[in-house]
Amino acid sequence: EKKVQIVDTTCPWVAKVWNSVEKCKDKGHTTIIHGKYDHEETVATKSFADNFLVIKTMEEAEYVVMYLLKGGDKAEFMKKFSKAMSAGFDPDLHLDAVGVANQTTMLKGETELIGKLFERALIRKFGPQEINNHYITFNTICDATQERQ
């Protein structure tokens, strides 16, 4: 009625992350988000996923991968990531097919290492011939962040 023009000023790299998460969801994969669970961008990114787990550090990624490969104390896992997972997340079900995305301001090298860690773990668990059914990754680190890093 007021003839206001709405302009979407979402950073194109952030929008790329969201589109990647949508693709991950469409394939039935859990989204692993390298980021800070309470960061505004990550909060928005989580809203695009059905199942997600937010991982902040390489140490957390290694913990998750060990659980993926060898199992572990589920109660401990749930407590450790209680603020960083989707409602209904079950590490015994939701880690067998994942896609890795990131908060665009996270360190590029660390995001890449986390992605490779999950890829290798899933190859180990399911074999190289099945990796495309269990793992997808996206280049979602923004150019400006890469240059600053």
Summary of the structure (lengths in Angstrom):
residues: 149
radius of gyration: 15.9
end to end distance: 45.5
largest distance: 59.6
contacts: 432
relative contact order: 0.19
helix: 50%
strand: 12%
